[in-house]
Amino acid sequence: MVSIDEVAHLAGVSTATVSRALSGRGHVSAMTRERVAAAAKHLGYVVSASASSLATGRTRNIGVLVPFLDRWFFSTVLSGVAAALARAGFDITLYPLTADAGERREIFETFLRRQRVDGVIAISIELGAEESAELVQLGIPLIGLGGPNPSFPSLTVDDVAVARLATSHLIGLGHRSIAHIGANPEFDRDFHIPTHRRRGFELALAEAGMPARPELYEPADFTLDGGFRAAKQLLGRPGAHPTAIFAASDEMAIGAVLAARELGFRVPEDLSIVGIDGHELGEFFRLTTVDQFPQGQGERAAETMLAQLEGRSAAVPASAADLPYELVVRGTTARARP
C-alpha cells in the first residue's frame, strides 16, 4: 500500500501538509493542495478511513434504517441517500428493520451502539417511543423520512393531499364512478400511509358531492400482482363497472392497467387509471401519476443530515410535510365518456 510519506516526498511537502490538504482541514494554499492531490492520484493513495476517524472523531459513515430492501420505492429512496452522501465522501451502513421484535432490539441495543456511524436516517419506519429514545441517547444527528417523529426532525409528504390531487384529477375529467385500490390491513403500518391516501380519496369525493361506495374499494399489497388481482375483482363483478380507478401506488396502478386490458377494457377510453409514486416504469406504461420524487426524497434526507453534521441547524426543520409532489398526466386518464 502507498503511504502518506510517499505522497509527501513526491509532492515535496511534509506529511502534515498532505494530511491537511487531503482532509480539507487547516490552511493549505490552492497550489499546494493541487500538487498534493495530483501526487496522491498518481500514486493511488487513499486516505485511511480508520486513521481519519481517529483524527476527527468521525466515521464518515451514516446508518440507514429501512423496512424493505426488495421494494422499488425503498430502493429508489436509498439510491438517493447513497448518491448524495457519496458526493460528500460518506459511506452508508444499512440496517433492515423488520417487524421481528428480537431483531429490532438487537439493532438498537447492539449494532447502533458500536459508534460506527455519525448519524442515522430512518426511512418510512414508525419507531416506538423506546426505540426513538434509544436513538436519541446515541447523541448523534437523526433524520426521519416518510412520517413524523416527535423525538427528532422528520421530512414527510402530505399523503392526504397527494391522494386528494390524484382523485380530483379523475373528478375533473368527469368521472363519477371511481374505484380505489388501497391496502390490506397488514400493509397499513408505519405511519398508516394507505389510510391517509384513502382519506384523501374520500375527501376529494366528498368535496365533489360524491359518496364513498364500499363496493368500489379493493385492498391489495402494494405490488403489481396485487393491483392486477384487485382490478380483476373490481372489473369482473356483474353490473356497472367503475369508469376510473385510483390506486394507492404506481405498481398497483400498473397491475390494474394490465388487468383491464386482459378483461377487454380500453385504457383510457373505457377506464382511466391513476397512481402515486413516480415509478420508473410509469413512462413506459404512459401512467398518469402523482410523482413524489422518491430519489429526491433520499437526497433531501442526506442533505439534511449533512447540514446537521456541519452544524447548520437552521437548515433542519423540526417536522415538515413539505416534500414536493406533482401530478404527471400521461396516457392512462381521459375525459369520461358521456
N, C-alpha and C positions, 0 to 999 in steps of 0.2 A: 504494500500500500504506500502511496505517496504521503510524505509527512509535511507538516507545516514548515519545517526547516528548509525543505527543498524549494517550496514556493517562495519563501523569503530570500533564499540565495539567488533564484532565477530573477526575481523582481528587484533585487538589490536593496531590500529593506529589512527591518527587524521582524521577528516573529510576532511581536506585539502589534506592529503596524498591519501585518497580514490579518491578524485576528480582528482588529478594529475595522479594517477595510471590508472584510467579508461578512462581518456581523452587522455592519451599519451603525455600530455604537462607537462613539468617540470621534474626535476630529481627524479626518484624513483628507488631503486635497483631492480634487476630482482627478487630476492627472495620476496621482499615486494609486488611487482606487482603481482606475482603469488598468494600470500596469499590473497590479496585484491580481485583478480579475482575469486578465489575459494570461498571466503565468499559471494561475490555478486551472484555467481551462486547458491550457497546453499540456499540463502535467496530469490532468484528470483528477485533480484534488477536490474532494467533497468534505465540507465541514462535518466533523463527527457530531451526531445528534446527542450522544451521551456527554461529550465534552461541553457542547453548547448548553445543555441542560444544567450541568454543574456550575457553569459560569453565570448563567442568567436566572436560574431557578425556574425556568420554563421548559416544558417538554416539546413545545410546538406541535402538540397533538390535541385534537378535540374529540371527546367521546360523543357518540350519536346513538340515542335510544330510538329504536324503530320497531313497530309491531310486526311488519311483514317485510321480507326481502324479495319475495317472488311475485309481488303485485306491481303492476305497471306504475301506478300513481306514486307509491313509496319509492320505487327505484328511481323514478324521474326526479322527485324532490331530492333524493340522496345524491344524484349526479350533480344537481345544482349546488348543494352544500360542498361536495368534494371539489368541484371545479373552482369555486370561489376561495376555499381555504388553500387549495394548491397554489393559486396565484399569489397568495400571501406567504407561501412557504410552510404551510401547516399540513400535517398528516391527520387522518381520522382513524378512530377505533370504533367498530360497530358493536353494539350490544343489542341483539334481538330480544325484545321484551315480550314474552308470551304471556298467556293467561295463567300459566302454572305458578302457583304461589311460591313454591320452593325455589324455582329458577329465578324468579324476580328477586327474592330475598338475597340469593347468592350474589346477584349483580350489585344490589345496593349496599350490602353489608361487606362484600369482599372486593369484587373487581374494581368498583369505582373508588374504593378507599386506598388503592395502591399508589395513588398520586402519580399516575401515568398520563393524566390529561390536564390541560389548562382550563378547560371549560366543558360544559355539557349542553347539547342541543337535544331536546325531546320532540320527536316528530309524531304528531297525531296520536299521542298517548295520554290518556287521562290518568294522572297519578293520584294515588290516595294521599291523605294527609301525612301518614307516617313516611311514605316514600318521598314526598316532597320535602319533609323535614330532614330526611337522610341526605338529600341533595344539598339543601341549604347549609347543612353542617360541614360540607366539604370546603366551604369558604372560597369557592371559585365561581366565575361567571356562569349563569344559567339562562337559557333561552327556550321557551316553549313555542311550538309551531302547530297550528291547527285547532287550538282551543285555549280558553283562559285558564290560568292557574294563579290563585291569589298569592302564592309564595315567591314567584319570580316573573320577569317580563315575558309576555306572550304576543305572538303575531297570529292573527286569525282572519279568516274570510267570513263574511256575514252570509251563512248558508241559507238563512231565511230569505234574504234579499236576492241571492243567486237564483233560488228556485222560483221566486216570485217573478223575476225577469224572464226566465225561460217560459213559464206558464203564460205570462202576459203577452209574450210574442205569439203564442198559439191563439190566444183570445183575440189579439189584434188582427189576426188573419181570418177571423170569423168563425173559428171552431167553437162549438157549444157542447160537444160530447168528447171530453178529454179524459183519457185514462192515465193512471200513474203507476209506474213500476218502481217500487221502493225497496225495502229491505226486510228480510226475515228478522225476528227478534234477536237471534244470536249474533247478528251482524250490527245491531243497533247499540254499540258500546263505544267507549272513547269519544266523549263529547256529544253523543247522540246525533251525529250529523244526518243520518237518514230521517230522523224525527223532525229536525229543523227544516230539511228540504220538503218533507211532506207538509209541514206547517206553512211554508212559503207558497206551495202549490195551492193549498186550501184558502189561504188569504187572497191570492190572486183571483180565485174563483168567486169568493165572497164579494170582493170589490166589484166584480162584473155582474153580481146578482145571480150567480150560478151555484146551486148546491153541490156539495161534495157527495158523490154517489159511491157507496161502499163497493158495489159490484164492478166499479171501474178502477179498483185498486188491486194490484197483484204484487206480492212480495217475491223477492229473489235474493241472490247472494253477491251482487255487485260484480258478477263476471259476465263474459259474453254468453256463455252457455246458460247462465241463469236468466239473462234478458231474453234469450231465444225461447226458453220454456215458458216464461211468464207471458210473453207476447202471444205465444200459441194458445195459452189459456184464455187470454182476453179476446183474441180474434176468432177462436174456434167455437165459441159458445153460440147457441142458436139465438136468433133475434137480431136486433140492430147492433151494429158494431160502432165503436168509437171512431171518430174521424181524425183523432190525433192522440199521440202518446208522449207524455213527458217522463223520461227515465232519469233516475237519480244519479246515474253515471254514464259516461260515454260508452263504456264496454257493454253495459246493459242495453243502451240505445242501439249500438251496432248489432247486438243479438236480435233486437226487435226488428231491425231492418231486414235481416236475413230471414226471420220467421215470416214476416209479412210477405216477402217475395215468394217464399216457398208455398204460402197459402193462396197465392194469386192476387194479392193486393199490390197495386202500383204505388210506389213511394216517389214523389209526394202526391200524385194525382188522387189516389183513394185514401191515403193515410199519411199524415205529417208526423214526423218524429224528431224530438229534440232531446239532447243530453246535457251533461255537465262534466267538465274537466279540462278539455283541450287535449284529448288523446292524440298520439302521433298518427293513428290510423284514421282520424276524423277527416283529414283532407282526402284520403283515398276513397272513403265511402261517401264523400260530399256531405258529411254530417253537420247539421246545424247544432251548435252547442254554445254553452256559456263557458268560455275559456277562463280558468282560474290560474293559468300560468304556473304549473307545478315546479318546473325547473327554476323559474324566477323566485318562487317561494323559498326554495332551498338556498338560492344565492342571497336573498334578503336575510334569511336567518343567519347565514355565515357572516355576512357583513355586519349584522347587529352584534354578533359575538365578537368580531374583531374590534368593533367600536368599544365594547366593554373592556376588552383586554388592553386597549390603548388608553383607557381612562376617559373616553369621550362619552360620559354617562348621559349627557344631554341628548345624544342620538338614540337612546334606548327608551322606548315607551314603556310605561308600567303595564299597559294592556291595550292592544289596538286591533280593532276589527277593520283594518284598513288595507288589507292585502287586495290588490286590484283584481277585477274580473271584467269580462267583456262579452257581449253577445256577438257570435260569429254566425252570420246567416249564410248557409250553403244550399245544397240541393235536396235536403230531406224534409223541408217545410214549404208549404204553399197555401194560397188562399183556399178556404173551404169551398167546396162545390155547392151551388145553390140547391 
